[in-house]
Amino acid sequence: MKKRHILHVVGRMHRGGIETWLMDLIRRMDRERYRNSILVHTNQRQDYDDELESLGCRLFRAGAPKRSVHYPEALARAIQAAGPVDIIHSHEHQFSGVILWVARRLGVPVRIAHCHNDTSMTDRLPNLPRAAYASLMRQAIRRNFTLGLACSEKAAPSMFGAEWRRDQRIGVLHCGLDFDRFEVSVDRQEIRSRLGIPLDRWVIGHVGRLEPQKNHRFMLEIAAALRARASNCHFLFVGDGSLRAALEAEMRDLQLEHMVTLLHARNDIPEILRGAMDCFLFPSLHEGLPLALVEAQAAGLPCLFSSSITAEANVFPGDNRVMDLERPAAQWVWSLLELRRAAHPMPASARLPALKRTSLAIDQNVRRLEDVYGSVH
């Protein structure tokens, strides 16, 4: 049987949620049946590049910025260099309209648009250029895709429009996680000591890119409001992004340096969740299917998150609280304190087997996606 060649199009292969999910897929896919390549939009080496190459994946670079008038021509050259390509799988949200248009012109037979984010809130803002872009890209996607995937039902309209369920080419594919990583024992005292966080602190954690979408500034407001109610609390943020310097300055302005630890992105997130954190805070403005939130629940953490997040990510609702973003920081503090008092997460012996039976498990994810790749022509 001839191997099917899949070209994934992403921004860059750093330690983001989509990219980590994609790595888990590539590690597990049947290499006798499928060959994966990656097309990125950066000339800089990224976290996963070395491992991708060790797995036999070739890396291609778009060769021009997305906003450049030369981008379509540069993208076409990159796709041709990767070819022949049987399936192009674009993970670039609404910009997939351009990518799949180029792929169709080149005769790539299977063109997948994959929605990983719910941007409906920003799409509705009174911003004419943004609205025009979203409308144009949705039209381009509809004309040029052969298959559409969305990470959640809530995210699907951002890419495919409100009537997406009427199109049989579109379906939901939850991104999956390797829950085996949460079965390894951890030394809580050693992890806290390594991070400089006393063992008696009640640690509210967050994992996510330091970008506006994740709402870190509001988390600092919550930290400042909580300080007077729980003097032994500590906040632990893990991630990289454009807001690092601004957040560090705001921490100084609010005199929070002693109670907020800001770590860079790292590859031991399950250990940090289980060994360093006591609960998880996730007030994102919008998400598709936030894998960091699912990981926190896999680690047994009670979670407080915004109502903008799809219910599909609320795996153990009895352990969690949901709060509207319009509520002030003081009410979020009250919910955190209620979580601290009342939450009794399911034991790992029951929690992890339950998660492995869901569509959020990576092995089920791989089987589903291999079925998709094998059935489309």
C-alpha positions, 0 to 999 in steps of 0.5 A: 500500500502506498504511503499517504503523504500529509503536509501539516501547515502551522505557525511554528512548532513550539510548545503550544497546545496545538503543536504538542497535540500534533507531536503526540499524533505524529509519534503514534501514527502508523508510519507504514501507512502515513508520512507526515511533513510540516510547513511552518511560518518561521525561519527560526528553529523551534522546540520540536524541530529536532524531534520531528526530524528524528521521526522522519518528518521533513520541515518546510518553510513558507518563505514569506510573511503571511501579510506579504503579497508574495506569500501565495507564490512562496507558499506554492513553492514550499508545497511543491518542494514538499510534494507530491502531497496527498493531504494538506492539513491546515491548522492556521485558523481562518487563514486556512482560506489562503492556504487551501486556495493555493493547495487547490490551485496546485492540485492537492486532492485532499484539503483539510481546514482545522479550527482550533480556536473560538474567535467568535467574540472578536469576530463580532467586535465593531471592527470593519477590517476584522469582520471583512477578513473573517467573512472573506476567509470563511468564503475561501475556506468553503470554496477550497476545502474538502474536509473541515474539522473543529476542536469543539462544537463551540469553535466550529462557527468561527471557521465554518459559519453558524450553519456548519452542521448542515455541511456533511464535510465538517465534523468535530475532532477533540484534540487528545492528550497522553494521560499516561503522563499523569500516572508517574509519581511526583515528589511534591516537596522536591518540586516546590523546593526547586521552584522556591515555593514553600510547601505550606502555600496554597498555589493557584496555577495557570498554564498558557501563552502570555498573550491577551487571549489568556487574560493574565492581567485579570489574573493579577487583579485576582491575585491582588484581591486574594492577598487580603483574604488568604495570606498564604496563597501563591500564584504560579504561571507557566508560559512564554509570550509577548506580554512577559515584560508587561506582566513583570512590570505590573507585578511590581506595580501591584507589589505581587513579586513575592506571591507570583512565580512566572515560569517559562514554557517547559516539558514537565507540565504534568509534574508541575500540575501535580507537584506544585499546584493546588487549584487551576485558574483559567479566565480566557477570553476565548478558546477552542478546546483548552488542553491545558484545562483538561490537563489540570483536571487529569492532574486532579486539580479543582478548576475555576474557568470562564464561561467563554470556554466550551462545556466539552472541556469541563470533564469533571463538572462536580470538581470545578466552578465556572464564572462569567468574565463580567464578574469582578475580581472579588467574585472570582476570589470568592469562587477560588476560596469556595473551591479550596473549601469544598472541592474533593477531586476524584482519585487518580485510580478512577479519574485517569481510566475515565479520561482514557475512555473519552474522545480526549485520549490521544490513542482514540484521537490517533485512530479517529484521525487515521480513519479520516486520512484513510477514507478521504480521496 
